[in-house]
Amino acid sequence: MADQEKHIATDQARSGSTPHVVRYVLGISLALAVIAMLLVIWR
């Protein structure tokens, strides 16, 4: 019986909060990448 799968809820598996910091990091990095490309094109 040691090989049985253990099923637990998603909230218990995370064991912590999930802030939306990744969303801001992706948005800011996308904006910076677009600005950098525009600067390269305009030169």
Biopython code that builds the backbone (N, CA, C, O; Angstrom):
import numpy as np
from Bio.PDB.StructureBuilder import StructureBuilder

atoms = [
    (1, "MET", "N", (0.804, -1.195, 0.000)),
    (1, "MET", "CA", (0.000, 0.000, 0.000)),
    (1, "MET", "C", (0.852, 1.266, 0.000)),
    (1, "MET", "O", (0.307, 2.369, 0.049)),
    (2, "ALA", "N", (2.123, 1.136, -0.051)),
    (2, "ALA", "CA", (2.998, 2.302, -0.040)),
    (2, "ALA", "C", (2.994, 3.008, -1.390)),
    (2, "ALA", "O", (3.413, 4.163, -1.474)),
    (3, "ASP", "N", (2.531, 2.346, -2.447)),
    (3, "ASP", "CA", (2.554, 2.923, -3.785)),
    (3, "ASP", "C", (1.272, 3.656, -4.151)),
    (3, "ASP", "O", (1.122, 4.059, -5.304)),
    (4, "GLN", "N", (0.356, 3.844, -3.236)),
    (4, "GLN", "CA", (-0.895, 4.526, -3.551)),
    (4, "GLN", "C", (-0.653, 6.022, -3.705)),
    (4, "GLN", "O", (0.162, 6.613, -2.996)),
    (5, "GLU", "N", (-1.380, 6.624, -4.650)),
    (5, "GLU", "CA", (-1.264, 8.055, -4.859)),
    (5, "GLU", "C", (-1.988, 8.811, -3.759)),
    (5, "GLU", "O", (-3.011, 8.366, -3.240)),
    (6, "LYS", "N", (-1.444, 9.942, -3.424)),
    (6, "LYS", "CA", (-2.056, 10.769, -2.402)),
    (6, "LYS", "C", (-2.627, 12.010, -3.077)),
    (6, "LYS", "O", (-1.890, 12.758, -3.719)),
    (7, "HIS", "N", (-3.919, 12.234, -2.940)),
    (7, "HIS", "CA", (-4.582, 13.369, -3.565)),
    (7, "HIS", "C", (-4.919, 14.402, -2.493)),
    (7, "HIS", "O", (-5.594, 14.110, -1.505)),
    (8, "ILE", "N", (-4.423, 15.629, -2.723)),
    (8, "ILE", "CA", (-4.742, 16.719, -1.793)),
    (8, "ILE", "C", (-5.239, 17.907, -2.614)),
    (8, "ILE", "O", (-4.992, 17.990, -3.817)),
    (9, "ALA", "N", (-5.930, 18.810, -1.958)),
    (9, "ALA", "CA", (-6.486, 19.973, -2.633)),
    (9, "ALA", "C", (-5.371, 20.908, -3.101)),
    (9, "ALA", "O", (-4.273, 20.907, -2.544)),
    (10, "THR", "N", (-5.666, 21.703, -4.127)),
    (10, "THR", "CA", (-4.680, 22.619, -4.691)),
    (10, "THR", "C", (-4.212, 23.635, -3.659)),
    (10, "THR", "O", (-3.020, 23.932, -3.577)),
    (11, "ASP", "N", (-5.142, 24.169, -2.869)),
    (11, "ASP", "CA", (-4.766, 25.165, -1.866)),
    (11, "ASP", "C", (-3.823, 24.584, -0.822)),
    (11, "ASP", "O", (-2.923, 25.274, -0.344)),
    (12, "GLN", "N", (-4.019, 23.344, -0.473)),
    (12, "GLN", "CA", (-3.130, 22.710, 0.499)),
    (12, "GLN", "C", (-1.774, 22.399, -0.121)),
    (12, "GLN", "O", (-0.754, 22.460, 0.564)),
    (13, "ALA", "N", (-1.750, 22.073, -1.382)),
    (13, "ALA", "CA", (-0.489, 21.743, -2.043)),
    (13, "ALA", "C", (0.396, 22.978, -2.202)),
    (13, "ALA", "O", (1.622, 22.875, -2.144)),
    (14, "ARG", "N", (-0.210, 24.126, -2.399)),
    (14, "ARG", "CA", (0.572, 25.352, -2.561)),
    (14, "ARG", "C", (1.192, 25.793, -1.252)),
    (14, "ARG", "O", (2.328, 26.267, -1.236)),
    (15, "SER", "N", (0.494, 25.651, -0.195)),
    (15, "SER", "CA", (0.925, 26.011, 1.161)),
    (15, "SER", "C", (1.440, 27.440, 1.261)),
    (15, "SER", "O", (2.397, 27.708, 1.988)),
    (16, "GLY", "N", (0.821, 28.340, 0.547)),
    (16, "GLY", "CA", (1.203, 29.741, 0.631)),
    (16, "GLY", "C", (0.383, 30.592, -0.310)),
    (16, "GLY", "O", (-0.431, 30.082, -1.079)),
    (17, "SER", "N", (0.600, 31.879, -0.245)),
    (17, "SER", "CA", (-0.138, 32.783, -1.118)),
    (17, "SER", "C", (0.547, 32.845, -2.483)),
    (17, "SER", "O", (1.739, 32.565, -2.610)),
    (18, "THR", "N", (-0.217, 33.209, -3.481)),
    (18, "THR", "CA", (0.323, 33.337, -4.830)),
    (18, "THR", "C", (0.113, 34.769, -5.303)),
    (18, "THR", "O", (-0.903, 35.072, -5.928)),
    (19, "PRO", "N", (1.069, 35.655, -5.009)),
    (19, "PRO", "CA", (0.932, 37.046, -5.441)),
    (19, "PRO", "C", (1.066, 37.152, -6.960)),
    (19, "PRO", "O", (1.616, 36.265, -7.612)),
    (20, "HIS", "N", (0.570, 38.220, -7.490)),
    (20, "HIS", "CA", (0.569, 38.403, -8.945)),
    (20, "HIS", "C", (1.768, 39.220, -9.407)),
    (20, "HIS", "O", (1.654, 40.045, -10.313)),
    (21, "VAL", "N", (2.908, 38.988, -8.786)),
    (21, "VAL", "CA", (4.124, 39.716, -9.126)),
    (21, "VAL", "C", (4.593, 39.345, -10.523)),
    (21, "VAL", "O", (5.119, 40.192, -11.246)),
    (22, "VAL", "N", (4.411, 38.104, -10.906)),
    (22, "VAL", "CA", (4.876, 37.634, -12.214)),
    (22, "VAL", "C", (4.199, 38.426, -13.324)),
    (22, "VAL", "O", (4.822, 38.740, -14.338)),
    (23, "ARG", "N", (2.938, 38.743, -13.134)),
    (23, "ARG", "CA", (2.191, 39.512, -14.136)),
    (23, "ARG", "C", (2.839, 40.871, -14.360)),
    (23, "ARG", "O", (2.959, 41.322, -15.499)),
    (24, "TYR", "N", (3.256, 41.526, -13.281)),
    (24, "TYR", "CA", (3.895, 42.841, -13.406)),
    (24, "TYR", "C", (5.275, 42.728, -14.038)),
    (24, "TYR", "O", (5.655, 43.562, -14.860)),
    (25, "VAL", "N", (6.019, 41.708, -13.658)),
    (25, "VAL", "CA", (7.368, 41.527, -14.212)),
    (25, "VAL", "C", (7.282, 41.277, -15.711)),
    (25, "VAL", "O", (8.068, 41.843, -16.471)),
    (26, "LEU", "N", (6.354, 40.448, -16.149)),
    (26, "LEU", "CA", (6.205, 40.169, -17.578)),
    (26, "LEU", "C", (5.771, 41.413, -18.340)),
    (26, "LEU", "O", (6.265, 41.676, -19.436)),
    (27, "GLY", "N", (4.856, 42.174, -17.767)),
    (27, "GLY", "CA", (4.391, 43.390, -18.433)),
    (27, "GLY", "C", (5.486, 44.425, -18.575)),
    (27, "GLY", "O", (5.641, 45.030, -19.636)),
    (28, "ILE", "N", (6.246, 44.633, -17.509)),
    (28, "ILE", "CA", (7.329, 45.612, -17.554)),
    (28, "ILE", "C", (8.426, 45.174, -18.515)),
    (28, "ILE", "O", (8.945, 45.989, -19.278)),
    (29, "SER", "N", (8.780, 43.891, -18.481)),
    (29, "SER", "CA", (9.842, 43.418, -19.379)),
    (29, "SER", "C", (9.397, 43.466, -20.836)),
    (29, "SER", "O", (10.210, 43.738, -21.720)),
    (30, "LEU", "N", (8.121, 43.208, -21.097)),
    (30, "LEU", "CA", (7.613, 43.318, -22.465)),
    (30, "LEU", "C", (7.684, 44.762, -22.942)),
    (30, "LEU", "O", (8.105, 45.029, -24.068)),
    (31, "ALA", "N", (7.276, 45.686, -22.092)),
    (31, "ALA", "CA", (7.331, 47.103, -22.459)),
    (31, "ALA", "C", (8.770, 47.545, -22.717)),
    (31, "ALA", "O", (9.026, 48.274, -23.675)),
    (32, "LEU", "N", (9.702, 47.121, -21.887)),
    (32, "LEU", "CA", (11.107, 47.486, -22.085)),
    (32, "LEU", "C", (11.670, 46.884, -23.369)),
    (32, "LEU", "O", (12.466, 47.522, -24.058)),
    (33, "ALA", "N", (11.262, 45.666, -23.691)),
    (33, "ALA", "CA", (11.733, 45.028, -24.925)),
    (33, "ALA", "C", (11.207, 45.779, -26.153)),
    (33, "ALA", "O", (11.941, 45.972, -27.122)),
    (34, "VAL", "N", (9.951, 46.196, -26.117)),
    (34, "VAL", "CA", (9.370, 46.938, -27.238)),
    (34, "VAL", "C", (10.071, 48.284, -27.396)),
    (34, "VAL", "O", (10.377, 48.698, -28.514)),
    (35, "ILE", "N", (10.323, 48.964, -26.284)),
    (35, "ILE", "CA", (11.022, 50.251, -26.346)),
    (35, "ILE", "C", (12.429, 50.071, -26.904)),
    (35, "ILE", "O", (12.882, 50.877, -27.717)),
    (36, "ALA", "N", (13.119, 49.023, -26.475)),
    (36, "ALA", "CA", (14.476, 48.775, -26.980)),
    (36, "ALA", "C", (14.457, 48.503, -28.466)),
    (36, "ALA", "O", (15.322, 48.998, -29.189)),
    (37, "MET", "N", (13.500, 47.733, -28.946)),
    (37, "MET", "CA", (13.422, 47.451, -30.378)),
    (37, "MET", "C", (13.099, 48.712, -31.178)),
    (37, "MET", "O", (13.642, 48.915, -32.264)),
    (38, "LEU", "N", (12.218, 49.557, -30.645)),
    (38, "LEU", "CA", (11.903, 50.799, -31.338)),
    (38, "LEU", "C", (13.117, 51.707, -31.413)),
    (38, "LEU", "O", (13.339, 52.366, -32.429)),
    (39, "LEU", "N", (13.911, 51.749, -30.340)),
    (39, "LEU", "CA", (15.121, 52.558, -30.363)),
    (39, "LEU", "C", (16.130, 52.056, -31.392)),
    (39, "LEU", "O", (16.801, 52.854, -32.046)),
    (40, "VAL", "N", (16.237, 50.752, -31.536)),
    (40, "VAL", "CA", (17.164, 50.161, -32.511)),
    (40, "VAL", "C", (16.690, 50.475, -33.923)),
    (40, "VAL", "O", (17.502, 50.787, -34.794)),
    (41, "ILE", "N", (15.392, 50.396, -34.156)),
    (41, "ILE", "CA", (14.852, 50.653, -35.495)),
    (41, "ILE", "C", (15.022, 52.121, -35.902)),
    (41, "ILE", "O", (15.335, 52.415, -37.056)),
    (42, "TRP", "N", (14.816, 53.035, -34.955)),
    (42, "TRP", "CA", (14.864, 54.455, -35.271)),
    (42, "TRP", "C", (16.271, 54.981, -35.468)),
    (42, "TRP", "O", (16.423, 56.095, -35.970)),
    (43, "ARG", "N", (17.293, 54.254, -35.106)),
    (43, "ARG", "CA", (18.676, 54.749, -35.253)),
    (43, "ARG", "C", (19.215, 54.461, -36.604)),
    (43, "ARG", "O", (20.360, 54.807, -36.899)),
]
sb = StructureBuilder()
sb.init_structure("model")
sb.init_model(0)
sb.init_chain("A")
sb.init_seg("    ")
for serial, (resi, resn, name, xyz) in enumerate(atoms, 1):
    if name == "N":
        sb.init_residue(resn, " ", resi, " ")
    sb.init_atom(name, np.array(xyz, "f"), 0.0, 1.0, " ", f" {name:<3s}", serial, name[0])
structure = sb.get_structure()
